[in-house]
Amino acid sequence: MALFSSKEREPAGDDGGFTVECSSCLAETKVGAAALARAALPLSVHLPFVRRFHSFMRCPACRRRAWVRVRIGS
């Protein structure tokens, strides 16, 4: 039944458990846990007490690897 369901899925950016702010494009994007995990894989670096933008991963907005700040809930 799931294959033939007519219910539309929500866009990936609207399930927003996390907010990702990019230092490169300055965009703030709301993402869910699965989208955040996809952005962090296959390579990411996290320095939470050293930098303002503390995680080096793929930005969900511009799709480039950059330093980003990840916040929960906002």
N, C-alpha and C positions, 0 to 999 in steps of 0.2 A: 504494500500500500504506500510506503514512503516514496517509492519511485514515481508513482503517479499522483502524488498529492498536488493539489492546486494552490496550497498555501504558499505565499511568497516568503522568502527568507529575508531577514534584515541585513542591511549592508554590514560588512565586517567592522567598520569604524564606529558603529553606533552602539555596540554592546558594552562599551566603555568602563571596564573595571580599573583601567590605568590611563594616565595621560603621559604622552611622550612629547617632550619639547626638544627640538633639534637645534644645535648650535650653528649649523650650516645654513638651513633655509628659514630658521626662526619660527617654524610652524608648530602648533600644538595639536596633537592628534589623539583622540580617545580610541583606545584599543582594548580588546579583551585579552584574557590570559593566553589563549591559543595564538593570537596574532603577535603578542609580545614574545612568545617562545619562538615563533617562526622568524621574527626580526633578530633575535639573539643567536640563532643557529646559522651557520656552523661555527662561527667565531665571534666571540664578544669578550670585552674586558670591562671589569667593574672596579672602580676605585671610589667607594662611597664617602670617604672622609678627606679626600685629597683635592677634588675638583668640584666646581659648581655643576658642570655637566659631567656626571660621574660614570657613564657607561658608554663604551665604544661599540656600536652595533649599527645595523641597517635602519635608517629612518623610515617609518611607514609612509610619510608624506612625499619625500623626494627620492626615496629608494637608494640613496647613497650611504656608504658607511661614514658615520660621523659621531662625534661626541654628543650624547643626548642625556637629558634628565628624565627619569621615570618617577612619576608620583602615583600613589595609590588613591583611588577614589575621586580625585578632583575632576 
